[in-house]
């Protein structure tokens, strides 16, 4: 144990300089890319107009100048890093850099045309909803010390249960409840395997994913479709009176699927429970140092059971988003690997609900942008080719690899993760 | 001359193998007979009992795991039958039970016939062939065994890939993506150089597929070696990068006919030849798989490099203390594991589909984790497990068309097999088995956290 810890320590102690240099180079590259996009990729004098369905044009920016400004901001942040200035607000700077760069990209693809900005934000939020729910499921699981690569499986089985029970009881809310419970049941299996039987948690997660993929398809073909139980319909948007009438903000935040509201409620709740309650402290202790937690009277394994199941309950809701939130029916493998993007969001957000939400927004933005780009087909300068939308879909995965490799930021997982706990 | 001779001999050997597989109870009896014959010279029944015992003891748990999974699968089939529910709701309980068992018999019957063939038909066909009717009836009769072996070929490669990773302490969950890379590279080489002679073209395509997939997997190895990034996360993410990349390539630059999302067919010089005519699709990839399995075993257990990888896998700290480079071992292991997984795609591309189309992911990569576990990360074990899974997969198609039971039941059974193999406690409790004294079970903890 100690040997390993020391080895890791020495390797990270010598790394920061090189790592910092890498980060600075990366930021400079982004800045340069934006500058190039500004000078070669946009017509001089072209403007990017952002519109709203009700209010008309909200604002219109000169594309070139905006790109130059944000590019310059990148250089500024790189400079600050180089001289280690403003280190105290580094994470704020990082996130604002990421979102500014994303916005710059948006400005570039809209240069010369217009875009419905609130609509874009809303589709980002929609895409981010299942990711956030999935990531929170992962956080509950992993903060307590159980690795969860089964978010995908839990969401998929939730999506299926939602359809089955919504049509069985003829109530979408019953479907949502069933989805959550189904996710919880899959999580319970994960917990039993990894806590009681001490199965390797990655193997156990793989099993859950396989069971969910095979089981939902099997039951769908053999039970749901023949019985005509596969089209319960989807949730209507819920309008919150008064608040939904606020221009711009109203339609984005207060006219949504129930799952979106649930996501926000759970987000606040999760953040509070994990970081501000004794229970949360005990849970985190089980994931960081189960031995110490046990010494002060925490039932580590019971804690892990409960946390994993809570995670599953949340993942199930995320699954219901896919079936009852969008299409109103079940399709094979309808979560399309979003569970793994959620895993990525969890890591990207450093096992922190708010961080995961921000990461999910970023990934959701990539998803919304990718849809937009299939319509606008912006042409990259120099190579004169439109960007294939598949490349934007890859962004979450590549960003995650970069983050776990510790090139940008550092992903610090709960220390005792993956190790079964045995009472001494 | 030599080529013709090899083709002729291999043709008959394969035919005999397929018939033996289709008539496996007879084959088993024959084998036991031979063993008994040997035992008369070595000390009779006690010797034979001992010989069998030492070889079968390790098989008890895996066999029970498979049987239990199949039983649960049977229950799932019985309890998801519409007719059964119909009968139950009308209060005809006896009929419901009969229907449930009928449904099960149809399903597993079809599974058997689809994967191992119908023994009666095989015997009949052999009779016809002996009476001078030609080989075609025999070929049709052994289609099941052939399909099983064909399905087991990618399983062998992918299973070996995961097993080799396990031995080096790496969890390569990215086989599915690496299969895609290998498949893609082999097919591209297959159609990009049409004029080449087979002796150059075929090996070139095979090697290209393996190396491409190996390099792709090595990304995860290098990242782990250099930064400590956990290979499970990086390989999962690399999987999805491959999926998106292939979507772009197959519906974009590599698409041959507009709207098909499929590449051009490979040149004939890159075909992995098949042993026999239609409908037997068994190809030389099977032989390649056997050779590679043997090579993997030799590499892991008979070479210095293999020892190095296994030492790092067993205890990286001890290996480091002993002066071995852990990082290099991770990179090498990931590269080799990727090569093996890539070969699974290669054989599919050059032997079966002869192109690559959108939605090529058939799940071999994810199932391969089960194979490595079931085979205890030993090449021979992986081989046996792959044959078993090949049988299941080959039979599943017929089960769906004949009995209306979706093929996914196989996936469920496989997931259950992993559970029982990974948590043998469950099996021990069910069958009241005592804990083996010293089974030599190597428990490797792969998930040392995501830690960087």
Interface residues (C-beta under 8 A of the other chain):
Chain A: X3 X4 X7 X8 X11 X12 X142 X147 X149 X193 X197 X199 X200 X201 X202 X203 X204 X206 X207 X209 X210 X211 X213 X214 X215 X217 X218 X219 X221 X222 X223 X226 X227 X337 X340 X341 X343 X344 X347 X388 X390 X391 X393 X394 X397 X398 X400 X401 X404 X405 X406 X407 X410 X411 X412 X413 X414 X415 X416 X417 X418 X419
Chain B: X76 X80 X81 X82 X171 X173 X223 X226 X227 X228 X229 X230 X232 X233 X234 X236 X237 X238 X240 X241 X243 X244 X245 X247 X248 X252 X316 X317 X320 X321 X366 X367 X369 X370 X373 X404 X405 X406 X408 X409 X410 X411 X412 X414 X415 X416 X418 X419 X422 X423 X425 X426 X445 X446 X447 X448 X449 X450 X451 X452
